C-alpha cells in the first residue's frame, strides 16, 4: 500500500465528528440578574467566579465582560443584551472577530422568543459558539440536532417559567388593586413605608408634600408663572437643585393620586386612605384640571405689542445646501419672545421660509455670534444708528410737535378714565347710603 502524502485527520474530525473550530478564541461573557436589588447581592459575584474558571478551562480570551441588571422578558427593553449583540456583529467587520458568547444558564441569556431568535441567528449566520456552562451546553453551527433540541427546550422552559412568575405577580397586583392599594412609584410629595411583610403604605414626604399642596392652590388661579412663585416660596426650605422641572410638575398636577385615587393604564381606581392618604380635596384637583385643560387659556408667552415688532429687518446671510453664505440677505422681520420664568425679552430672525444664518446655531457659533439678542443689545444697535442720523431743524420741530400731541392725547385719555372711575364710585356710594337710610336700625 502506497504511503499517504498528507494527514487528513483534522478534516475527518471536522466533517465526520461534527466538531467546530472558530477562527478565534475571543469571547464576550455575560452575567445578568433581573433587578438592581439582586445586583447588590452575591448572585453576580457567583456567576463571575464560575465564569472565570470556565473561561480558563476552555482557553478563551474575554474581550469584554458585561455584568448587568436587566429583565429578560421584553426584548425591546434589553439595552445591554442588544449592545452585546451589536458589539459581536460589529467585530465581524474587523480582524478581531468575537466568536464566543458565554453565559451561566440559558435563562441568563434569554427569556423571550425574539432574544432566542437573535442568539440562533448569531450561531447560524455569524458562526458564534454559545456556551451555557451551568447547563452543560455548547452550541455551534455543526452541533448535532439533539444539542439544538436541548438548547431550544432550555429557552422554552425558561420563557414559560418567567411567564408563570409574571402571572403570579400580576395576580397579586390585581388583588392589591381590588383592596385600593397602589403599586406605583410614589409621586412628588410621597414616600413609602413597610407596614407588614407583604404590604406597604404611602406617607407624606415633607417638605415636598407641602410644596405640592401649595402648587395645587397656585395652579387653580390660572397664573402661568405660578411655578416660579412656588419655587421662590420654598427656596431655602428645599434645595433649588431638587425642585421638580416644569414638565414633572405639570405631570404631577394631573395625577389623581393627590386626592386619594390612583391610575393604572388610564383606569382610575379608588384608593384606601389607610394606604393612600389624600393630600388635597378632589374638588380642588378637578378645578386645577379645568385650568390645565382650558384651551382658551394661552399658555404661551404674549409677544404682541413688543417694542420693536415689525420695525427691524434681519440682516442674516442666506445659506446654501452646504451651509455657506450665498451673498443674499434674509431681509425678514425679527420677532421677540418673552421668557416665562425670567421675563427677559429676546429677539431673533422670524423668517422660517429661508435658510437664514441667524437661525442656524452652529453657523452663528462658528462666527462668534448668538442667534438671539436681548432688548439692551437691540437698543445699543439702534442708538449706534440713530446717533449717525442728521436731522434738519424743520424735521426736529415736526417730531417735537408729534410727541407733544401724543402726550396730550394720552393725558386726556387718562383724565377721562379717572373721571369715569370716580363717577362710578360716587354713584355706588350714593346707592349704599340710600339703602342704609331705608333700614330701621333702632
Buried (B, 14 or more C-beta within 10 A) or exposed (E): EEEEEEEEEEEEEBEEEEEBEBEBBBBBBBBBBBEEEEBEEEBBEEBBEBBEEBBEEBEBEBBBBBBBBBBBBEBEEBEBBBEBBEBBBEBBEEEEBBBBBBBBBBBBBBBBEEBBEBBBEBBEEBBBBBBBBBBEBBBBBBBEEEBEEBBBEBBEEBBEEBEEEEEEEEEEEEEBBEEBBBEEEBBBBBEBEEEEEEEBBBBBBEEBBBBBBBBBEBBBEBEBEBBBEBBEBBEEEBEEEEBBEEEEBBEBBBBBBBBBBBBEEEEEBEBBEEBBBBBBEEEBBEBBBEBBEEEEEEEEBEEEEBEBBEEBBBBBBBBEEEEEBEEBBBEBBBBBBBEBEEEEBBBBBBBEEBBBBBBBEEBBEEEEEEBBBEBEEBBEEEEEEEEEEEEEEEEEEEEEEEEEEEEEEEEEEEEEEEEEEEEEEEEEEEEEEEEEEEEEEE
